[in-house]
Amino acid sequence: MNFIIFIYLCNVILLVWWNYIAYFGDLSLDRFYSKLLRGLFTSLFLEIAIIHIAYLLLRSKTKYFLWLFSIFSIIDLVVEGFLLYTHKTMFNALVADALLQTDLLESYEFLLTYLDYKILLAVVCLCLIFSYFFKIFQAKESKELLHRKKKNFYALYSIIAAVFILDIFNKHYIKKDLEAFSRLREHSLTRIVHSFAQLHNQQNLFGSYKEYLANYEEIYKQYLDKVKTTNGVPNIVLIIGESAQRNHLSLYGNALETTPKMQKLEETGNLIKFSDVIAPYAQTRFVLDYLLNFASIGEDKFYQRLNVVDLFKLGGYKTFYFSNQELASINTRLISAVANRADVTRFVDPYANHDLLLNKAYDEGLLPFIIDASGGGQKFSSFMIVHLMGSHFSYKYRYPQEFNHFNADDITMPPEVTKEMRQVVAEYENSIFYTDSILERIFHAFKDKNALIIYLSDHGESLYEHNGFLGHFVTSRFVAEIPFFIMVTDTFKSENPKLYNVIIKAKDKPYMTDDLIHTLSHLGGIEVEDYRKEKDILSDDFDYHRKRIFKNEKDYEILRSEKAKLQ
């Protein structure tokens, strides 16, 4: 019994730590504790089941397995505790892949980077705790006490097994929950086994991520002699925001000064805002599936088309992809495959793959990557994609305290809106205010170069405007309408006056961002057979009459008239 308690305590520490990082503050306290307790319950059952299976197989030799299981648990506690402390993640397929590809020297350098006295102190404390339990394990107990413990143990095991099996049955067969079996990965041992299994299993998100990479490599080879480049802008940056609704930017008329820095750039002629741009979908994954590839809406095999990173590589550009979103999850696997086609790819958190974990790293973590890539007397043309966390829910975690500029009292909404709801909107406005600062700092990194920077959001967000709904999984103009603007340096204006005027003339054209790759081809001066001038907003032959169907459901011209209402 002491073995079980010790092993369980090791896992409890990790589960509490992980749930605190991933969910505390994003969920109500009731939901947070409910999620944590379910995880702890599942972990206990899995542990007992593992030991039970070992007993059935080993019988009298089970005690040796328990010793090995205990040693594994203490090592895992140190390893996963280290990952949680340094990268806010638990063991997953990305960590497993990194381990398999890392040599001893790289491991040593990694430890030197992150090891400090706090970690060493924690390891010493864990060793002392382990020594204490070691003495307990040696203590002799009476047969009567052992018999009573066994009785209690079997009773508890039977109850937990019954509840656990009924819970899975209910979720899988009644609720039809696709994640009904996900809790089988709650324990450290099964989690690690599952992570390594993912590397060799093609029927999962990590397998499809590798498949996308292989497809892109083959496509790249097919285009090697089919691309020409003439007079492209030497430095092009594409910044992809998150959940920004254009009506909440003061640049687009919001009464609150949420984008003062962008407005100053507009006043000096360094920013041209586009007035009529929408997203094609309400989810990042679906938007970028088309935005990053030469694929048309409705085309299922978008990953078998030339992507934007390979397009610029073929055009002679050095390519960069910097992201503050997760590397590989169910929502970002294709995006990450495109990212890893770049010459230089950096993620703020290279080990995050939990698609439910709302990354709490600030977007300023991207700035060192951008400054390093843009600095020096570079002799090459560069194409850079920067993927922000932007205004992803929960909004209050998207900005540092010094950007806590607005509060509930600043938000003007109908009287039936509660103060709590107005505070949520204020936090959203603060996230926009912070993004404004990030964009200005990125512009500053290129201000002395001949450079053009495009900013757009993947999709918008309903801040209770659509029938009181908060979020973006709805068919609404508030989700469709996004900010889209182009920032240009003074050097760009002086060296590209004709293109500068073309951009200004295009600013009021009706546009949907699934066609962006055609405009990027134009800006890069890249001639490729996939380019369509009617899809290029900078072209004289642009199709003004294309129907923009949001989410493949509703014509935006109908959505455009939607008024904000709470119910």
N, C-alpha and C positions, 0 to 999 in steps of 0.2 A: 504493500500500500504506500509506503514511503517513496518508493521509486515513482509511482504514478503521480503522487503529489508534486515531487520535485520536477519531473518532466513537464507536468501541466503548468506549474508556476513559470517555468522558462517561456512557455508559449503564451501564457497570459500577459507577461510583460510586453512581448512583441505585439500582441493583438491590441492591447490598450494603447500602446504608443502609436501604432499604425492608424487606428480608428480616430485617435485624437488629431493626428496630422491631416488625415484625409477628410474627415467629416465634421469635426467639432466646429461649431459656428456656422457651418453651411446648412445644418439641419436643426430643427427644434430639439430641445434637450430630450424630450420624450422619444423622438425618432432616433436620436443619437444613442441613447442608452438602450433602446430596443435593438438597434443594429449591433451594438457591442455585445449585448447579452446573447443574442443569437449566435454570434461568432464564437463566444466563449463556450456556449453549449455544444456547438458543432465540434469545436476543437477537443473537448473532453470526450465526446463520443468516439471521434476518430482515433484518439489515443488509446482508449480502452479496446476498441475494435482491433487495432494493430497489435496490441499486447495479447489479446485473445487469440488472434490468428497465430502469433508466435508460439503461444502455449500449446495450441493444437498440433503444431508442427514439431516443437522441440521438447515438450513435456518437462522433464527434470532439468533440462539445460536452459530453461527459460530465464533463469537468473543471470546467465551470461549475456543473454540478449538485453535484459534490463540494464545491465551495466553499460553495454555498448550504446543503448538508446539514451541513457543519461549523459554519457560523454558527448554523444552527437548533439543533444539538446543544449549543453553548455557552450559547445563550439558554435552551434547555430545562433544562439543568443548573442554571442560576441559578433559574429559575422553580420547578421541581419540588424543588430543594434547599430553597428558601424554604418551600414547602408542607410538606415533611418536617420542617423545623426548627420551624415554627410550629404545624402542625396534624397532624403525623404521618400524612400521607396523600400519595399521588401524584395526578397529574391524573386526574380522573374526570368523569362527567356532571354531578355537583353543582357542581364547580368551574367547568365550562364554562357551566352555567346561570347561576351567580353572575356570571361575567364578562360575559355577554350582557346582564345586567340592571343592571350597575353603571356609573354615570357617572364622569367624571373626578374630581369632588370626593370621591365615596365612595372611589375608588381611592387618592386622596391621603391621606385620613384613615386608611384601612386600613394603608398603608405607614408612616405616622407611629406607628401603634399598635405595629407589630411590628418595625420596622427598628431595629437596634442596631449597635454597632461590630463585633460578631462577623460579622454578615452582610456588612457593607461590606468587612471585611478578607478574607472568603472570596471576594467578587467581584473584589477587586484581585488576589488570588493566581491566580484563574482567568484573568484577563486576561493576567497574566505568563506563565502556562503556554501560553495560546493564542499569545502572541507568540513563544514559544520554538518551538512547532510550526510557526508561520508561516515561520520561518527554515529549518527542516528541509525544509518543502515546496519551498523555492526551490533547495535543493541539487541539483546535477546528478549523475546516476548513469550509469554506463557501460551500454552496451546489453546487455553480457553479464550484468550484475547485474540489470537490469530483466527480461531473459528468464528468468533463474533464479527471480526473485520471482514472475513470472507463472505459471511451471510449478508452483511450490509452492502458489500461491494456487488454481489450478484443481484441483489434487489435493485440497487441503483442502476446497474448496467441494463437490466431488463426494461426498466421504466424509460431510460434514455433511448434505448434502441427502438422501443415501440413508438415514442413520440417523434423521433428522428425519421423513421420510415414512413409514418403517417404524414408528416410534414412534406416529405418529398413526393409522396403519392398525391397529396392534395394539390401541390404546385404543378406537377407534371401532367396528371390526368384530368384534373378538374379545372385548374386555372390556366392550363396550357402554357405555363411559364417556361420560356426557352432556357432560363438560367436556373432551373430547378436543382440541377446537380452541381452548381458552382460551389456550394458549401463543402463539397468533398475536398476542396483545396485549402480549407481553413487552417489545417495543421501544418507545422513547419516541415515535417518529413514528406507528406504528400505534396506540399507546395513545391519543394525542391525537385522531387521526382517528376512532377508535372512540368516544371520549367525546362528541364533537360529533354523531356519527351517532346516538347513543342519544337525543339530544334530539328527533330527528325521526322516530324509528322507534318505532311503537306496539307492536311485538312483542318487548318486552323489559321488564325490571323497572321502568325509569324511565317507559316508556310506560304500563304498567299502573298505576303510582303516580299519574300524571296522570289516568288514566281514573277511578280511585277518587275523586279529588278532585272531578272533574266530576259524578260520580254523587251524591256527598254534597251538592253545591250544589243539584242538582235536587230531592233529597229534602227538604232544608231548606225550600225554597220551598213545597213541597206541605203542610208542617206549620205554616206561618206563622199560620194562624187556628185551629189545632186543639189548642193547648196552653194550659193554665191553671195558675197557681201559687198555692198558699195555704199560708202559715205554714211555709215551709221553713227548715232550718238555714241561717243566713246565710253560714257559711264551712265548706265541705266539701272535704276533701283525700283523694285516693285515691293511696296509695303502692303501686306494683307492684314487688315484689322479684324476685330472680332466683335460681332453683335452691336455695331454702331449704327444707330438710326440717324439719318441726316438731320431730321427736324430737331435733334437735341444738340446740334452744333451751332454756336452763335454765328459761325461762318455762313450757315444756311438760315439764319433768322431767329434762333433761340434768344429770348430776352435775357437769359442768364449768360454771362461772359464765360462760356466753356472753352472757347478756342481763340483767345486773344492773340497768341503768337502766329497762328495761321492767318488771322485777319490782317496782321501787320505785313506778312509776306504778300498777301493779296494787294494791299495798298501800294507796295513798292513794285508791283508787276512780276513778282517772283512766284506767284501762285495763281493758277487758273482753275476755278471750280466749275464743274459740270453740273448742270441743273436738273437733268432728267435721266438719271441712271438708276437701274434696279438690279437686284440679284435674281438669278434664275430659280433658286431654291431657298428653303428656310433652314438648311443644315449645311455646316461647313463641308462635310464630306462630299455631298452631292454638288455643291457649288464648285469646289476645287477639282473634282473629277473632270469637269469640262473646261474650267478656266485655265488649267495647267496643261491641257492637251489639245491637239487639233481634232476635236470631236464635236459633233453636233448634238444638241439636246435630243434624248431618246436613243442615242447610239449606245448599246450595251457594252461593247468591247472598246471603251475609251482608252484602256490601258494598252491597246495594240496600235495606238497612233503615236506620232512623234510628239514628245513633250517639250515644254518651253525651255527647260534647262539644256537638253540635248540640242535644241534648235540653236541656241546661242553658242554652245560649244562648237557646233558645226560651222557657225558663222565667225569663228575665230576669237570669241570672247572668253575671258577667264570667268568662270561661274562660281557664285557663292550662294549658299542657302543657310540662313541663320533663323532658328526657331525657338520660341518660348512655349511651344505646345509639346505634347507627348510624342515620343519617337514612333512607337508602334502600338496602336490600339485598334479596336474594331472600326473606329471612325477615321483614323489617320494613316492606315497602312499604305494606301496608294500615294498619299501626299508625301509620306516619308520615303517611299521608293523614288519619287521624283527628286526629293531633296538629296538623296544619296547618289544621284547622277552628277551632282555638282563637283567641281574640282576641290572646293572646300566646303564642308558641311559641319555646322556646329549647333548643338542643342544646349540650351541653358541647363536642362536636366537630361543627360543622355540615357538615363536608366528608367525614366517614367514610362510605363506602358499600361497603367490602369486608367481605362477610359472613363471611370466614374470619379477619379481623383481630380479635383479642381486645383490645378497647379497654383500655388501661392507665391511663386517667384515673380518679382516685378519685371516689367519689360525693360527696365534700365540694365538688366543683366545681359541684354543683347549688345549694348553700346560698345563694350571693349572689343567684341568681334568685329563690329562695323568700323570702328576707328582704326583698328589694326589693318583691316583689308583695304581701307581707303587712303591710308597714310603713305608717306614716302613719295619718291618720284617715279611712280609706276609708268612703265612704257607700254602696257597692254590695255586693251579695251576690257571693261568689266561689266558683267550683268549680275545683279545681286537681288535675291528675294529675302525679305525680312518678314517673318510670320509672328505677329504680336499675340499676346493673350488679351489685350484690349479691354473690352467691357464684358467679358465672360462672367456669368453669374457664378459665385456671389460677388456682386460688384464691390463690396467694401474691402475685399482682399486684393483688388487690382491696383491699389495705389498706396504709397507711403503716407504716414500721418501728416506730413507737411502739405499734402494735397487734399486734406480734408477741408475743403473750401466752402462747400455748401451744406446746409442742414435742412431739416423738414420745414422750418419757418420760411425758407427761401422759395419753396415750391408752391406755385399757384395752381390749385386744382379745385374741383367742385367741393362744397362743404361736406358731402357724404364720404369723401375720401379720408380715411383715418390718418392719424399722425404717423403710425408705423408705415403705412403705404407711402406717404410723402417722404419719409426718411429713406426708404428703398430707392425712390426716384432720385433723391439728393445724392445718394451713394453712386448711382449710375452717372449723374452729372459730374461727379468728382472723377470717375474713371475716364470720362471724355476729357476733362480738364488735364488729367495726367497724361493721356495720350497726346494731347496738344504739345506738351512739353517734350515728350519723346520724339515726336516728329520734327520739332524745331532743332533738337540736338542732332538728329540724323542729317537734316539739311545742312547744319553747320559743319558736319564732317566732310561735306562735298562742296562747300561754298566757293572754294578756289579752283574748282575743276569745271570742265565742260560736262555738266551732268544734268540729268533729268530724273525726277523722282515721282513715281505714281503712288498715290494712296487710295485704297478702297477698302470697304468692309466686306466680309464674306456675305453677310446678310444683316438685316436690321433687328429690331427688338420691339416688342409691344410692352410699353410701360403703363399697363392698365388701360391703354387707349382702345384696344380691341375687346369690347365687352368685358372689361375688367381683368383681362388675361395678362399675366406677367410671363414673358419668355418669347420664344420665336417659332414654336411648332404649330403655327396657325397660318391660314391663307388670309393675309391682311396687308394693306398698303404700308402699315407701320413696320412690317417685317421685310417687305420688298424694297422699300426706299432706303438707299444707302448713300453715304458721302463718296464722292469720286472727284479727286482733284490732282492736278499735276503741278509739281514744284520745279522750277528751273533756276539755275544759278545765273548771275550776271554774265559770266563767261559764255554760258550757253546762249543767252539772248544776243550777245554780240557776234558770236560765230555761227549762229543758226537763225538769222532773222526771218527767213522764209518759213521754216518749220514752226517757229514761235507764233507767227501770224496764222498758220494753219490750225494750230492748237486753239488759239483764241476764237477763230471762226467756228470751231466744232463744239464749243462748250454747251450749246443748247440742243444738240441733237439727241433724239431718243435712243437709248442704248441699254443693252443688257450684257452683263460682264462675262457670259459664257463665250463671247466672241473676242475677248481681250487679246488672245494670242496672235490674232491677225494684226491688231494695232501694234503690238510689241514687235512683230516682224517688220512692220513699216519703220518704226523708230530705230531698229537695229540695222536697217538697210539690208535685210536678209531676204534673198530671193529663193523661195521654196515652192514646190508644186502645190502644197496644201493651202497656200495663202489665197484668200478670197477678198477682193477689194470691196465688195458689197457688205462685208462684215467688219471692215476697218473704219472706225469712226473718224479717222483723219483723211480718209479717201474722198475724192470728189464724186465717186460712184457709190458712196455709202447708201444702203437701202433704208430710207426713212420710213418705209411702210411695213417693215417687218412686224408681225404681231408678237408682242412680248407676253408669253403665257407663263405666269408665275406658278411654280410647283407643278407644271403641266396640268393645271386645274382651271385657272381663271385669267382672262385677259386683263392686263394691268390697266388698260384704258377704262375698264369697269371699276377696278379696285381704286383707282385714283380719287374717286369722289367720296370714299369712305370717311366719315367723320368720327372723331374720338368720342367714345361713350363707355360708361362703366358697366353697363349690363344690357 
